[in-house]
Amino acid sequence: MSWGYGVFLRLLCLAAGYLFGCFLTAEVVARCTAGESARQIGSGNPGMANIMTHLGKRAGLLVLAGDVLKTAAACWFCWQLAPELRLTALLYGGFGAVLGHNWPFWNHGHGGKGVAVTCAWLMLYLPVTGVLCCLAGGIAVLLTGYLPLGAVLIAALAVPVGWLQYGGEAGALLLFNAGIMLTRHWPGLVRMYRGEEPQFFHPKH
C-alpha cells in the first residue's frame, strides 16, 4: 500500500466515524421522553449522566446503549471500508466517532463529552487492556463519585497502553483524545478541586 493511499484511507475512516458520531442519542431520548432538546435539560450536556439524572435511569441507559451502538457501528463500517488497514481502521473510525459526538456539525458543534463513546472505542480497539482502562476509571468514580475524574483517567491510561500495543501512531492519536477529554472535563475538575462539583452518586465510606 502506498503512503498516499494509506493516508487517504485513514482520513476516510476518520470522516466516516465522525458522521456516525454526529448522531446524538441523548437528543432523541430527550425529545421522545421529555418533548424537549437535551440542551434544555439539566446541564445541557447530551450525555448519559445528565439524562439519567434528570429523566431517570431508563432514559440514561438508552442513551448509553445508543452511544455504544453508534461507536460499534462506526468501527465496523470502517473495518469494512478499509480492510487493508485492519486495526488502524478501528483507531481512526473510533476517534472520528468521538469527534462527531463532541462537535456535531448539525448542532453548531454543541455535543457531549465523549465518555461512553471513548469507552466503547477503547474496548473495541484494545479488547482486554481497553476494558481494564475503563474499569480503572469506573473504580475511581465508585470511590469518589466524581465522573470527570474517571473520564480523564480512562483516556489517560489508554495512551501508554495503546502505544505499547500498537506503536507511536496509536499512542499519538490516543494522546490527542486524552487531551480532548481533559479539555472537556477541565471545568469539572476545577470544581472538584474547589469542592463544588456535584457527585454523580454519594459513595459509601
C-alpha positions as CSV (number, residue, x, y, z in Angstrom):
1,M,0.0,0.0,0.0
2,S,1.4,3.4,-1.0
3,W,1.8,6.1,1.6
4,G,-0.7,8.4,-0.1
5,Y,-3.4,5.7,-0.3
6,G,-2.8,4.9,3.4
7,V,-3.3,8.5,4.4
8,F,-6.5,8.7,2.2
9,L,-8.0,5.6,3.9
10,R,-7.2,7.0,7.4
11,L,-8.9,10.3,6.5
12,L,-11.9,8.4,5.0
13,C,-12.3,6.3,8.2
14,L,-12.0,9.5,10.3
15,A,-14.7,11.2,8.3
16,A,-17.0,8.1,8.4
17,G,-16.5,7.8,12.1
18,Y,-17.3,11.5,12.5
19,L,-20.6,11.1,10.7
20,F,-21.6,8.2,12.9
21,G,-20.6,10.1,16.0
22,C,-22.8,13.1,15.0
23,F,-25.9,11.1,15.9
24,L,-26.7,12.3,19.4
25,T,-28.7,9.6,21.2
26,A,-29.4,11.9,24.1
27,E,-31.2,14.3,21.8
28,V,-33.5,11.6,20.5
29,V,-34.2,10.2,24.0
30,A,-34.8,13.7,25.4
31,R,-37.3,14.6,22.7
32,C,-39.1,11.3,22.9
33,T,-39.2,11.3,26.8
34,A,-39.5,14.9,27.7
35,G,-40.5,16.6,24.5
36,E,-37.6,19.0,24.5
37,S,-33.9,19.2,23.4
38,A,-31.2,17.7,25.6
39,R,-29.7,21.2,25.7
40,Q,-32.7,22.3,27.7
41,I,-32.3,19.7,30.3
42,G,-30.1,20.0,33.4
43,S,-26.6,20.9,32.4
44,G,-27.5,20.8,28.7
45,N,-24.9,18.1,28.1
46,P,-26.3,15.5,25.7
47,G,-24.8,12.6,27.6
48,M,-25.9,9.7,29.8
49,A,-25.2,11.2,33.2
50,N,-27.2,14.4,32.5
51,I,-30.1,12.5,31.0
52,M,-30.1,9.9,33.8
53,T,-30.0,12.5,36.5
54,H,-33.0,14.4,35.1
55,L,-35.0,11.9,33.1
56,G,-34.4,8.7,35.0
57,K,-32.3,5.5,34.8
58,R,-34.2,4.1,31.8
59,A,-33.6,7.2,29.7
60,G,-29.9,7.3,30.8
61,L,-29.4,3.6,29.9
62,L,-31.0,4.2,26.5
63,V,-28.5,7.0,25.8
64,L,-25.6,4.7,26.9
65,A,-26.8,1.9,24.7
66,G,-27.2,4.2,21.7
67,D,-23.8,5.8,22.1
68,V,-22.2,2.4,22.4
69,L,-24.0,1.1,19.3
70,K,-23.1,4.0,17.1
71,T,-19.5,3.7,18.1
72,A,-19.5,0.0,17.3
73,A,-21.3,0.7,14.0
74,A,-18.6,3.3,13.1
75,C,-15.8,0.9,13.9
76,W,-17.5,-2.0,12.0
77,F,-18.1,0.3,9.0
78,C,-14.5,1.5,8.9
79,W,-13.3,-2.1,9.2
80,Q,-15.3,-3.0,6.1
81,L,-14.4,0.2,4.4
82,A,-10.6,-0.2,4.7
83,P,-9.8,-3.8,5.5
84,E,-6.2,-3.1,4.3
85,L,-5.7,-1.0,7.5
86,R,-7.0,-3.7,9.9
87,L,-7.0,-2.3,13.4
88,T,-5.9,1.1,12.2
89,A,-9.3,1.5,10.6
90,L,-10.8,1.0,14.1
91,L,-8.4,3.5,15.5
92,Y,-9.4,6.3,13.1
93,G,-13.1,5.3,12.9
94,G,-13.5,5.3,16.7
95,F,-11.6,8.6,17.1
96,G,-13.8,10.1,14.4
97,A,-16.9,9.0,16.4
98,V,-15.5,10.8,19.4
99,L,-15.1,14.0,17.4
100,G,-18.6,13.7,15.9
101,H,-20.1,13.2,19.3
102,N,-18.3,16.1,20.8
103,W,-18.7,18.5,17.9
104,P,-21.7,17.5,15.6
105,F,-21.9,19.7,12.6
106,W,-25.7,19.8,12.6
107,N,-25.9,21.1,16.2
108,H,-23.5,24.0,15.8
109,G,-20.7,22.0,17.3
110,H,-22.6,21.5,20.6
111,G,-22.2,17.9,21.6
112,G,-21.4,15.7,24.5
113,K,-18.2,15.0,26.4
114,G,-17.5,11.6,24.7
115,V,-17.1,9.4,27.7
116,A,-19.3,6.5,26.6
117,V,-18.1,6.8,23.0
118,T,-14.5,6.7,24.1
119,C,-15.1,3.7,26.4
120,A,-16.8,1.8,23.6
121,W,-14.0,2.7,21.2
122,L,-11.3,1.6,23.6
123,M,-12.9,-1.7,24.3
124,L,-13.2,-2.5,20.6
125,Y,-9.7,-1.3,19.7
126,L,-7.9,-2.6,22.8
127,P,-10.2,-5.5,23.8
128,V,-8.5,-6.5,27.0
129,T,-6.5,-3.6,28.1
130,G,-9.1,-1.1,27.0
131,V,-11.6,-2.8,29.3
132,L,-9.1,-2.6,32.1
133,C,-8.7,1.2,31.5
134,C,-12.4,1.6,31.6
135,L,-12.6,-0.5,34.8
136,A,-9.9,1.7,36.4
137,G,-11.9,4.8,35.6
138,G,-15.1,3.2,36.9
139,I,-13.5,2.3,40.1
140,A,-12.3,5.9,40.5
141,V,-15.9,7.1,40.1
142,L,-17.2,4.5,42.5
143,L,-14.6,5.6,45.2
144,T,-15.1,9.3,44.7
145,G,-18.5,9.8,43.0
146,Y,-16.9,12.2,40.5
147,L,-17.4,11.5,36.8
148,P,-14.8,13.9,35.5
149,L,-12.0,12.1,37.4
150,G,-13.0,8.7,35.9
151,A,-13.4,10.1,32.4
152,V,-9.9,11.7,32.3
153,L,-8.3,8.7,33.9
154,I,-9.7,6.3,31.3
155,A,-8.4,8.3,28.4
156,A,-5.0,9.0,30.1
157,L,-4.4,5.3,30.8
158,A,-5.2,4.3,27.3
159,V,-2.3,6.4,25.9
160,P,0.7,4.3,27.2
161,V,-1.4,1.1,26.7
162,G,-2.1,1.9,23.0
163,W,1.5,3.0,22.4
164,L,2.9,-0.2,23.9
165,Q,0.5,-2.5,22.0
166,Y,0.3,-0.8,18.6
167,G,3.1,1.8,18.4
168,G,3.5,5.5,18.0
169,E,0.6,6.2,15.7
170,A,-1.9,4.7,18.1
171,G,-0.2,6.4,21.1
172,A,-0.3,9.8,19.3
173,L,-4.0,9.6,18.5
174,L,-4.9,8.3,21.9
175,L,-2.9,11.2,23.4
176,F,-4.8,13.6,21.3
177,N,-8.0,12.0,22.6
178,A,-6.8,12.3,26.2
179,G,-6.2,16.0,25.6
180,I,-9.7,16.4,24.3
181,M,-11.1,14.5,27.3
182,L,-9.1,16.7,29.7
183,T,-10.3,19.9,28.0
184,R,-13.9,18.8,28.0
185,H,-13.8,17.9,31.7
186,W,-11.4,20.6,32.9
187,P,-14.2,22.8,34.4
188,G,-15.5,19.8,36.3
189,L,-12.0,19.0,37.6
190,V,-11.6,22.6,38.8
191,R,-15.0,22.4,40.5
192,M,-14.0,19.1,42.1
193,Y,-10.8,20.7,43.5
194,R,-12.9,23.5,44.9
195,G,-15.4,21.2,46.4
196,E,-18.2,22.5,44.1
197,E,-18.6,19.6,41.7
198,P,-21.8,17.6,42.3
199,Q,-21.2,13.9,42.8
200,F,-22.9,11.5,40.4
201,F,-23.7,9.5,43.5
202,H,-22.6,9.5,47.1
203,P,-20.1,6.7,47.6
204,K,-20.1,4.8,50.9
205,H,-17.0,5.3,53.1
